[in-house]
Amino acid sequence: MRPAASSSASPSPLRRRTAAVAATLCLVALAGCDDRTAGGAGDPQGESPGAVAETTKAEPVRITTSFTDAASVPIDAPVTVTASGGTLEGVEVTSAEGRLAGDVADGTWTSSAALEPGTDYTIAARAARADGTTVERSRTFHTVDLTLDQQTYPSIAPLQGETVGVGMPVVVTFDLPVTDHALFEKHMSVTSTPAQQGSWYWLNDKEVHWRPHTYWKAGTDVTVDVDVNSLPAGNGIYGQEDREVSFEVGDAHVYKVDAQTHQMQVFNNGTLLRTLPITTGKPGFTTRSGTKVIMEKFAERRMNSETVGINRDSPEAYDIDDVQWAMRVTYSGEFIHAAPWSVGSQGHANVSHGCTGLSTADAGWLYAMSRRGDVVEYTGTDRQMTLENGYGDWNLSRADWKAGSALS
């Protein structure tokens, strides 16, 4: 018979596999006991390993503007930008022309400069979200397109850098009518050194003048600002462009003409330089009394009676090609000029068609010292100068002049 197996013999492969399975089941059971003890489903203090606490998502930031149609934004109202879901920190609005001025106040950005018509703009806004994050938002828009028939351009006299006389008004002329006088006047200013008070006067919808209360002081520096770009002028018309002009006032030239004595006194800064014999308008062509201002100068000018309403067949007709040293003082055709054909009457009688005639030598001397804006004060006739017939500004009293302002 075969001998019995020894007690130290190795276990069979089947027994080894059975033991290993039993050990594994025991470890799984122990692990399950440890999990419940550390805070499983029944333990209120327990938390599964690797779990993340849930956080509340911040509200998204949205930008709102004052316009609804980004393809055709009107230019007669400011643009505003607001933010929801965050606090607006800054806004930049730019175009090819540069940055549009504006400021943030009480959570709203508002433009403070005029928009240009037919222009593309980009809005870049920054806002702080509730979680402290800064976010950026952008938007583009295009302003309305305007034709030249919808824009009025301001021309200004005097010209940039010009030296003028003490009677020269500031003249702003628009090529299309302005019916909102008050709005435009609020955006037009005249400043001077030394400072002198004055006001605007609207002659009509296309022309407005500014003058000081008394003649300019000699040597004054003046700056005119006409900031009407994109302003609504009324009737669908807008200001076309801002303008700025600076000029200087020269010496105080005041010429006093007496049609009764046929003399002109020439004053420079209050000092009488010379008294010149002159002739003025004969009966039927009476020269106007009042304060006039030299508007234009011509070393030589053709003068034709038809331009002042005298028919070529009239015995009073004239046509002179080369009148020398002519200075216009009215739109209606009054000049100061050389009149060698009337020297015999100068200082004695009025024989002209309304102009002030001098000898060629005297007219040349006066012409050389004169400039646009010099004052000519006429007396001695019963025909009065009017406001619109040239630069007739000084024929109104200070009170009447101020009444012509749209802001008076």
C-alpha positions in Angstrom: 0.0 0.0 0.0 1.0 3.5 -0.5 2.4 5.4 2.5 0.2 8.2 4.1 0.9 11.9 3.2 3.0 13.9 5.6 1.4 16.9 7.5 4.0 19.3 6.2 3.0 18.7 2.6 2.1 21.9 0.5 -1.6 22.6 -0.1 -3.1 21.7 -3.4 -3.7 24.3 -6.1 -7.5 24.2 -5.5 -7.1 24.9 -1.8 -4.8 27.8 -2.5 -7.4 29.5 -4.8 -10.2 28.9 -2.3 -8.2 30.6 0.5 -7.3 33.6 -1.7 -11.0 34.2 -2.5 -11.9 34.0 1.2 -9.2 36.6 2.1 -10.4 39.0 -0.6 -14.0 38.8 0.6 -12.8 39.5 4.1 -10.9 42.7 3.0 -14.0 43.9 1.1 -16.1 43.5 4.2 -13.7 45.4 6.4 -13.5 48.2 3.9 -17.3 48.5 3.9 -17.3 48.8 7.7 -14.6 51.5 7.7 -16.6 53.7 5.1 -19.7 53.6 7.3 -17.8 54.6 10.3 -16.1 57.6 8.7 -19.3 59.2 7.7 -21.2 57.3 5.1 -24.8 58.0 4.0 -25.9 57.9 7.6 -23.3 60.4 8.9 -24.3 64.1 8.5 -20.6 65.2 8.8 -19.4 62.9 6.1 -18.3 63.9 2.6 -17.4 61.6 -0.2 -13.7 61.9 -1.2 -13.1 64.2 -4.2 -16.5 66.0 -4.2 -16.5 69.8 -5.2 -18.8 72.4 -3.6 -21.4 73.9 -6.1 -20.9 77.6 -6.8 -23.4 80.2 -8.1 -22.6 81.4 -11.7 -22.2 85.3 -12.1 -24.8 87.0 -14.2 -23.5 87.8 -17.8 -22.7 91.4 -18.6 -24.8 93.0 -21.3 -24.3 96.4 -22.9 -27.3 98.7 -23.8 -27.1 101.8 -26.0 -29.4 104.7 -26.6 -30.0 103.9 -30.2 -32.0 101.1 -31.7 -30.8 101.1 -35.3 -27.0 100.7 -35.3 -26.9 101.3 -39.0 -28.4 104.8 -38.9 -27.7 106.6 -35.6 -29.0 110.2 -35.4 -26.4 112.9 -34.8 -28.6 115.4 -32.9 -28.6 113.4 -29.6 -25.8 112.1 -27.4 -25.0 108.4 -27.3 -25.4 106.6 -24.0 -24.0 103.3 -22.9 -25.2 101.3 -19.8 -24.4 97.8 -18.5 -26.5 95.1 -16.9 -25.0 92.3 -14.8 -22.1 94.4 -13.8 -20.8 97.9 -12.9 -19.7 100.0 -15.9 -16.1 101.1 -15.4 -15.1 102.8 -18.6 -16.2 103.3 -22.2 -14.2 104.4 -25.3 -16.0 105.3 -28.5 -13.7 105.8 -31.5 -13.8 106.4 -35.2 -11.3 107.1 -37.9 -11.3 110.7 -36.8 -10.3 109.8 -33.2 -11.9 109.4 -29.8 -15.4 110.6 -29.0 -15.4 112.6 -25.7 -17.7 111.3 -23.0 -17.9 110.4 -19.3 -19.4 107.8 -17.0 -21.7 109.1 -14.3 -24.2 107.1 -12.2 -23.5 104.0 -14.2 -24.1 105.6 -17.6 -21.6 106.7 -20.2 -22.8 109.8 -22.2 -21.0 111.4 -25.1 -20.2 115.1 -24.7 -19.1 115.8 -28.3 -21.0 115.9 -31.5 -21.2 112.9 -33.8 -20.1 113.1 -37.4 -22.6 112.1 -40.0 -21.9 109.1 -42.2 -19.2 107.8 -39.8 -18.4 104.3 -38.4 -17.9 104.2 -34.6 -16.7 101.4 -32.3 -17.8 101.1 -28.7 -15.4 99.4 -26.3 -16.9 99.0 -22.8 -15.4 97.6 -19.5 -17.5 96.4 -16.6 -16.9 94.7 -13.3 -19.0 91.6 -12.8 -20.5 90.6 -9.4 -17.7 88.0 -8.9 -15.0 90.8 -9.3 -14.1 89.8 -12.8 -13.6 92.6 -15.4 -15.2 91.9 -18.7 -15.1 93.8 -22.0 -17.8 94.2 -24.5 -17.8 95.9 -28.0 -20.3 97.2 -30.4 -20.2 99.1 -33.7 -22.6 101.7 -35.2 -22.9 104.0 -38.2 -24.3 107.5 -38.1 -26.9 108.9 -40.6 -25.6 110.0 -43.9 -26.3 113.6 -44.8 -26.1 115.4 -48.1 -24.6 118.9 -48.6 -28.2 120.1 -48.9 -28.7 119.0 -45.3 -25.7 120.8 -43.9 -25.1 124.5 -43.5 -21.5 125.9 -43.6 -20.5 128.9 -41.6 -18.2 131.5 -43.2 -16.6 134.1 -40.9 -15.3 137.6 -41.3 -12.7 138.8 -40.5 -10.3 136.2 -41.9 -7.8 134.3 -39.9 -4.9 136.5 -39.0 -6.4 139.7 -40.5 -5.8 143.1 -38.9 -9.0 145.2 -39.0 -10.3 148.5 -37.9 -12.1 149.3 -34.6 -15.6 149.2 -36.2 -15.3 145.7 -37.7 -18.1 143.4 -36.6 -17.8 139.6 -36.5 -19.9 138.4 -39.4 -21.0 134.7 -39.6 -22.8 133.8 -42.8 -24.5 130.4 -43.3 -25.0 129.0 -46.8 -28.3 127.4 -45.7 -30.8 128.9 -43.3 -30.6 128.4 -39.5 -34.0 128.6 -37.9 -33.0 127.5 -34.4 -31.1 130.7 -33.6 -30.9 130.1 -29.9 -29.3 126.7 -30.1 -26.7 128.0 -32.6 -26.0 131.1 -30.6 -25.3 129.1 -27.5 -22.5 127.4 -29.4 -20.9 130.6 -30.8 -18.6 132.8 -28.8 -16.3 135.8 -29.2 -13.4 136.3 -26.7 -10.9 139.1 -26.7 -7.8 140.4 -24.9 -8.4 142.9 -23.4 -11.9 141.6 -22.7 -14.8 143.6 -24.1 -18.5 142.9 -23.7 -20.8 142.5 -26.7 -23.6 140.4 -28.2 -24.9 138.7 -31.3 -27.6 140.1 -33.6 -29.5 138.0 -36.1 -30.0 140.0 -39.3 -31.8 137.0 -40.9 -31.6 133.2 -40.9 -28.4 133.2 -42.8 -26.4 136.1 -41.2 -25.6 136.9 -37.6 -23.2 139.6 -36.4 -21.3 140.2 -33.1 -20.1 143.6 -32.0 -18.8 145.0 -28.8 -20.9 147.6 -27.0 -18.5 150.3 -28.2 -15.8 150.3 -30.8 -13.0 147.8 -30.3 -10.0 149.0 -28.3 -7.0 149.4 -30.6 -4.6 146.4 -30.3 -7.2 143.9 -29.2 -6.7 140.2 -30.0 -10.0 138.4 -30.9 -10.9 134.7 -31.2 -14.2 133.6 -32.7 -15.5 130.0 -32.0 -18.4 128.7 -34.1 -19.0 125.2 -32.7 -22.0 124.2 -34.6 -20.9 120.9 -36.2 -23.8 118.5 -36.3 -26.1 120.8 -34.4 -29.7 120.7 -35.7 -30.4 124.1 -37.4 -34.0 123.3 -38.0 -36.0 121.9 -41.0 -33.7 118.9 -41.3 -30.5 120.9 -41.7 -27.4 120.4 -39.5 -24.3 122.4 -38.9 -21.6 121.2 -41.2 -18.4 122.1 -39.4 -16.8 123.9 -36.4 -14.8 127.0 -37.2 -12.3 129.0 -35.3 -10.8 132.3 -36.4 -8.4 134.7 -34.7 -7.8 138.3 -35.8 -6.3 141.5 -34.5 -7.7 145.1 -34.2 -5.3 147.7 -35.4 -5.1 151.5 -34.7 -8.3 153.3 -34.2 -9.0 155.0 -37.5 -12.2 157.1 -37.4 -13.1 159.4 -40.3 -15.7 162.1 -39.7 -17.5 163.3 -42.9 -19.7 166.5 -42.8 -21.8 166.8 -45.9 -22.7 170.4 -45.0 -19.1 171.7 -44.7 -17.8 169.2 -47.3 -14.9 168.2 -45.1 -13.5 164.9 -43.8 -11.5 164.8 -40.5 -9.1 161.9 -40.3 -8.4 160.7 -36.7 -5.8 158.1 -35.7 -6.1 156.9 -32.1 -8.0 160.0 -31.3 -5.5 162.4 -32.9 -6.6 164.5 -35.8 -4.1 163.9 -38.7 -5.7 165.9 -41.5 -8.8 167.6 -42.7 -9.6 166.7 -46.4 -11.9 168.6 -48.8 -14.6 166.2 -50.2 -17.8 166.1 -52.1 -20.8 163.9 -51.4 -24.1 163.1 -53.1 -26.1 165.8 -54.9 -29.9 166.2 -54.6 -31.6 163.0 -55.7 -28.5 161.0 -54.8 -28.1 162.1 -51.2 -25.3 160.4 -49.3 -26.6 158.5 -46.2 -25.8 159.9 -42.7 -24.9 157.5 -40.0 -22.0 155.3 -39.1 -20.5 153.2 -41.9 -17.6 150.8 -41.9 -15.1 150.2 -44.7 -16.0 146.8 -46.2 -13.7 146.4 -49.2 -10.7 148.1 -50.8 -9.8 148.3 -54.5 -6.8 150.1 -55.9 -8.7 150.4 -59.1 -12.4 149.6 -59.9 -14.8 150.0 -62.7 -17.9 152.0 -61.7 -21.0 151.7 -63.9 -24.3 153.5 -63.0 -26.4 150.6 -64.1 -25.2 148.7 -61.0 -26.9 151.3 -58.8 -30.1 151.5 -60.8 -29.3 154.4 -63.2 -30.2 153.4 -66.8 -27.5 153.8 -69.5 -29.8 156.2 -71.4 -30.2 158.5 -68.4 -28.4 161.8 -68.4 -27.0 160.7 -65.1 -25.4 157.6 -66.5 -21.7 157.0 -66.1 -19.2 154.2 -66.8 -15.7 154.7 -65.6 -13.2 151.9 -66.0 -10.4 152.9 -63.7 -11.6 154.7 -60.6 -8.7 154.7 -58.2 -8.4 154.1 -54.5 -12.0 153.0 -54.0 -13.2 151.8 -50.6 -16.8 150.5 -50.3 -18.9 151.6 -47.3 -22.4 150.4 -48.4 -23.8 147.5 -50.4 -25.9 150.0 -52.3 -22.8 151.5 -54.0 -21.4 154.2 -51.8 -17.6 154.4 -51.9 -14.9 156.7 -50.9 -12.6 157.2 -53.9 -10.5 159.5 -56.0 -12.6 161.8 -58.1 -10.3 164.1 -60.1 -13.2 165.3 -62.2 -14.8 167.0 -59.2 -11.8 168.6 -57.6 -13.2 172.0 -58.3 -16.3 171.2 -56.1 -14.5 169.4 -53.4 -14.7 171.4 -50.2 -17.5 173.5 -51.6 -20.4 171.5 -53.1 -22.0 168.1 -53.3 -21.9 166.9 -56.9 -21.5 163.1 -56.7 -24.0 160.3 -57.2 -23.7 159.4 -53.5 -20.0 158.5 -53.2 -17.5 160.5 -51.2 -15.0 162.0 -53.7 -11.5 163.3 -53.0 -8.5 164.4 -55.0 -6.3 161.5 -56.3 -3.5 162.5 -53.9 -5.8 162.7 -50.9 -7.6 159.5 -51.8 -4.3 157.6 -52.2 -3.0 158.8 -48.8 -6.2 157.8 -47.1 -6.3 154.4 -48.9 -2.8 153.6 -47.8 -3.6 154.0 -44.1 -7.1 152.4 -44.2 -8.1 148.9 -43.6 -11.3 146.9 -43.5 -13.3 147.8 -40.4 -12.2 151.4 -40.2 -15.1 153.7 -39.2 -16.6 156.5 -41.3 -19.1 158.7 -39.4 -21.3 160.8 -41.8 -23.4 163.8 -40.7 -25.2 166.6 -42.5 -28.0 164.8 -44.6 -31.5 163.8 -44.0 -31.1 160.3 -45.5 -30.2 157.7 -42.9 -27.9 154.7 -43.1 -29.6 151.4 -42.4 -28.5 148.3 -40.5 -28.5 145.9 -43.5 -26.9 148.2 -46.1 -23.3 147.1 -45.4 -21.9 146.9 -41.9 -24.5 149.2 -40.4 -24.2 147.6 -37.0 -23.3 150.9 -35.2 -26.5 152.6 -36.2 -28.4 150.7 -33.5 -28.2 151.6 -29.9 -26.7 149.2 -27.4 -30.1 148.2 -26.1 -31.6 147.7 -29.6 -28.5 145.6 -30.6 -28.8 143.3 -27.6 -32.5 142.8 -28.4 -31.4 141.2 -31.7 -29.9 138.3 -29.8 -31.9 135.0 -29.7 -30.9 134.7 -26.1 -31.9 138.2 -24.9 
